[in-house]
Amino acid sequence: MTDTQLPGHSEQPLVAAYDTALLDLDGVVYAGPAAIDHAVASLDTARSAGMRLAYVTNNASRPPRVVAEHLTELGVPAEPADVINSAQAAARLLADKLPAGAKVLVVGGPGLVEALAERGLVAVESLADEPAAVVQGFDPSVGWERLAEAAYAVARGLPWVASNTDMSIPTARGVAPGNGTLVAAVQAATGAEPEVAGKPLPPMHRETVLRTGAKRPLVVGDRLDTDIEGAHNGGVDSLLVFTGVATPAQLLGAPVRHRPTYLAADLRGLLEPHPAVTVRAAGGFDCRGRWAAVQDGELRVGVDASVVVEGAAGQVAGADGRYDGLRALCAAAWAELDRTGEPVDGRKALAELGF
């Protein structure tokens, strides 16, 4: 019926199918200072099952040591080596361009300073210090003066590396402006474009592989345009959780590079098998009795009560079957998008599923 990518399935719990989880942090493990519901217990179970946990974040503001301490305080034991951030990827990019001991103008937080030192580079804060390059990363204290300093340096033609360009970041109070908004300010002032190190681009994937040595990695994230696209670019599987930025509505309209292998409400999805989505003889797609199809230009969902598998493995994070319905709905929406090039209206179907 279609060559469209279907949501993936795994007869094994994901903790058994993959050796390493490459976990995003903001919006996946925590939001601000607090752990996300079910994260601590799920990660403890995954670790006990033998899965290695590595924390891969575009947030360059804090050094790995500080992030590891935060995780440990939340009940998720971690060492600095378990944390890979975009500051490290940015520092490696710069170290490949600059001689040892070169000065780099930093517009960001301690995470960038420490990452540069690890690569033998010296962080400075002023153009008067004669830096050889500029690096920019998220830090909530960055203000106009630091952005102006970056603009002056970039306008002079210095190489410019951004740790990431995420336009938003989840916090305990909601979604806030991310590093991409700060990078955009320098872009607007200079007309220049930075080289970007973080997800979804290859430098971050390279940094992660080098530091973890993962053989069968699974990327776990909450963002389509960084986590999931980064997994797609790296040729590895992914799990999308709905505890941060991405919404089911956004997922229905996702292009191929933003389509996760698996989806789940939260990190309990690591502990589950994931059911298959199949083509229905009557048209559309089915996932354990929850079906979805395009009818009269609109996405429709329904239930075939004779084949619904209630209480089956794979519904820990969605015992009411909503996520089986969402899997089928994604297949129908993606097939229509690939066929026509236009997204199909899924608002009513999502509401019927309870999203």
N, C-alpha and C positions, 0 to 999 in steps of 0.2 A: 504493500500500500504506500509505503513511504520510506525514503532513505534517511529521514530525520533522526537525529540522535535521540534516543529515549532515555529517561532517567535510569541510572544503572541499578543493578541488583547484585546482591551477594548472599549466598546461602549461609555463609558464616557471619558471625558478628564481625564488624570491621576491625575490632581489636585483634582478631585472629587472622584476618586477611592481609593486614599491613604491618610492617615492622616498626614504623615511626609515624607518629602524628605530628605534622608541622602546623602548630596551632597559632592562629592570630590571637591577640590578647584583648585589645579594646573591643568590646561588643561580643566577645566569645567567652573569655574566661572571667573578665571583670568589666565593670563600667564605673570609672572613677575609682574610689577607694574600696568598693564593695564587690564581692564575688557575685556572678550571675547565678540565678537559681539552678541547682542541680550540677553546677560545674565542678565543685570540689569533690563531691561523691563520685561523679562519673570519671574524673581523672584519676582518682584513687583506685577505682576498679580497673581502669585501663592499665595503669601502671602495674597493678598486682597480676594482671593477665599476661604481662611480659611486653607490652607495647612501650617503646621509648617515646617520651614526650619532649618535644622541642618547641620553644615559644618564639615565633617569627613575627615581628611587628614592624610596621612602617613608622611607628612613633620613635623618633630619634632623640627625644628630650632627656631620657634617663639612661645612665650606664647599665649594662647587664647586671652588675652586682646589685644595684638598687632595685631593679625589677625582680630579681630572684628573691631578694629579701621581702618584697611586697607579696609575692606569690606564697612564700613560706608562711608569712603572717596570716594569709587567708586560708591556710591549711593545704596548700599545694606545694609540697617540698620541691625546691629547685635550686640548682647551682648556677653561678654566672655563665658557665659554659653551655647551659641549656637554653640560653636566651640569645637570639640572633636578631639584630635590628638593622634598620636601613642606614644608620650612622656608620656601621661597620662596612656595609656595601659601598657607601659613599667614600669612606676613607681608603678602601682598597682601590677604587677608581682613581683617586687622586694620587695614591702612592705609585700607581702604574705610570703616571704622567710626570711626576715631580721627583727631584733628587731628595735623598734623605736629609732631614733637617730643614726642608723648605717651610716657609711660613704660609699659613692659610688663614684668611679672614673668616671667622666663624660668626654666623648669624643663627643662633640656636642655643641649645642647652648643654649641660655637662656630658650628655651622651656623645655628642660630636667631639668635644674636647678629648675625651678618653679614647675614642675610636681613632682619632688622628695620632695621638701619642703611641698607640699600639702599632701604628704603621711608621713610626719614626718621623712624624710631621709635627710642626709647632703651631698651636692655635694662637691667633692674635685677634684683637678686636677693632683695630683701626687701620685705615688705608695708610696712615703715616708710618706704620710699622713695615711697610714695603712687602706685603704678602705677594705670593706667586699665584694664588688662586682664591676663589670664594667658595664656601660651602654653606648651604642653608638647610636648616631642619626645624621641626616644630619645637617651640618652647612657649608656654603661655605668657612669659614675661617679655617677649620680643615686642618692641614698640617702634615708633616712627624713627627714632635716631638710628637704631640698628638697621632698619630697612633702608634708610637713606645712605648709610655707610656702604651697604651692599650695592646699592644702585650706583654710587660713585665709582666703586671698584669695577663693577661689570661694564659700566660705560667706558672705562679705560681699556677694555678688551681682555681683562683677566678671565681665565677659564672659570666657569661657574657650574657647580654641581649641586643639585637639590637632592636631599635624602628621599623625598617623595612629593607627590603633588595631590594627595588626597584633599578634596575640597571640604570634607567634614570629618568630625571625630565624635564618637559616642561618649557621653559623660553621664554621671549619675543623674544629672538634671535634664538630659535630653541630648540632641545632636547640636554640636557647636562647630564653628569654622575650624578647618584643619590647615595643615601646612600649605596646601595648594592655594589658599587665599592669600597667604603671605608671599608666596612665590609670585603670584599674579600681580602683587603690588610692585615688585621689582621689574617684572616683565613690562608693566604699563609705563614705568618710568624710563626704561632703557630700550624697549623694543627687542631685547635679546631673549634667547631661549636657553634654559639650563640643560645640562645633561642630567638625566634622572636615574638614580640608583635603585630606588625601592620597588616594591611590587606595583605593577605586574611585570616589570621589565627584567631582562636576563641577569643583570648584575646581582640582584637580590637572590634569585634562584641559585646562581653560582655560589654565592656566599653561604647559603643554607646547606647546599650539598657538601661543600668543602668542610664545613664545621660539624655536620652531623654524620656524614658517611652513610646516610640512609640508602637502603637498597630497594625497599618497597614503600615509599613514602605516601602518605595521604595528607593533602592540604585541607585544613579545617578553618573556615572563615565565615564572616558575616557580610562581606562586600562582594558584589559581582565584578566590579571594575578593578579590583586589586587582587583579592584572594583567589577568586575563581578564574579570572583572566590570567593571573600569574601561574596557576596550575596548568591551565590550557597551554600557555607559552612554554612551560617546562615539560609538557608531555606526561603529566602525572594526574592521578585521580584526585577528586575533591569532594568534600562534604560541606554543604551550606547549612548554617544554622540561623534561625530567625530570632536571634536575641540582640541584634545590633541594628545595622543600617538597612539591609535588604528587606524588601517586603514581598509577599506572594504575588502582588500585582506586577511588580518590577520583573519578577522571575518569568512570568508568562510572556513578556515582551522581549526576553533576552536573546541577543544574537548568539551564534554558536560559541563564540569565545567566552561568553558569560554564563554558559550552562553548566551547572555542577554535575558531577557523577551521581552524587547522593544528596538527599535533603532530609532535614529533621528539625523538630522544634528547637532542640538545644543539644548539649553535649551528650545526653543519653543516647543520641544516635550512634555514637561510637560503639556502644555495647550491644547493638541490635544487628540481626540480619536485615537486609533491605529487599523487599519483595519486587518481583519483576512486573513490568508494564507490558501488556500484550495487546495486539491488534484484535479488535472485536469483529466477528463475522457480520454483525449488524451495522458496523461502521463506528469509527472512533477507537478509543483505547480503554483498557480495563486494568485495574490493579486490585486484585482480591475482591472483586464484586463491586467496587466503586468504578463507575465508567464516566467518560467525558467524550464529547463530540462537538463538532461545529454544526449547528442547525440554524438555517435562515440567517447566516452571517453573525451568529452569536454563539459563544461557548455555553454548552449545557452540561449538567452533571446529573447523575442518578445512581441508584443502588439496585443491583441484582441480588435480592435477598437470598436467593437459592444458593449462591456461591460465596457470600461474604464470610470471611474467616475472622470471627470475633475472638479476641484474646490471644491471637496467634503471636508467635515471636515476630518482632519487627514493629510492634505497636506500643512499645514502652513509652515512647515520647508522643504518642497520639492515639491513645487507647480507643477513642471514638471513631477512628478510621479517617479523620480529616486529612491526614497526610497521605493515605492511600489515594484519596480523592484528588489531592493536589498533584500527586505523581501522574495520575491519568490526565488531569487537566493540563499539566505542562506538556505532555506528549501531544495532545490535541492542539494546543496553542502554538507550539513550536512547528508542528507539521503545516499548519495554516500559514504561519509567518514565512516559512521556507518556500511554500508554494506560491504565495502571492506577493511577498515582500512587504506586507502590511500587517500590523498586529490586529488581533481580533478582540472584540469587547468581552472581557471576562469578569466584569464587576458583579453581575448577578450570580454567576456561578460561584465566585469566591464567597459571596455573602451566604449562599445556600450551604456552603461547606463550613461556615462559621468563621471565616477570616475577615 
